[in-house]
């Protein structure tokens, strides 16, 4: 089934080639720039919906930037997996067609070349 390989591969490319660069260039970079620009602007921090302590706008923006960066670091650790083993994952049709081939090894190598991990 091609969908079990093509969809994760398309998602991998979309995330790495479009989403992550856009997030870095159009969200994180402007937020960092504003944080530096507004580092001295005071504001009143809140807790539980009530005024709390004085802080700075730039500092609070950098907290948000760091949280996004931490989530991006976690996203980079998530493997993209694909399936390559026939309808039930047993390589039945594969073995009938080419019985001498080590299909699990072939599947691992094939998906690895695509940058995917076999399920």
Protein Blocks (a to p, Z undefined) as FASTA:
>chain_A
ZZlmmmmmmmmmmmmmmmmmmmmmmmmmmmmmmmmmmmmpccdddeehiafbdcdfklmm
mmmmmmmmmmmmmmmmpccddddebjnonommmmmmmmmbcfklmmmmmmmmnopacZZ
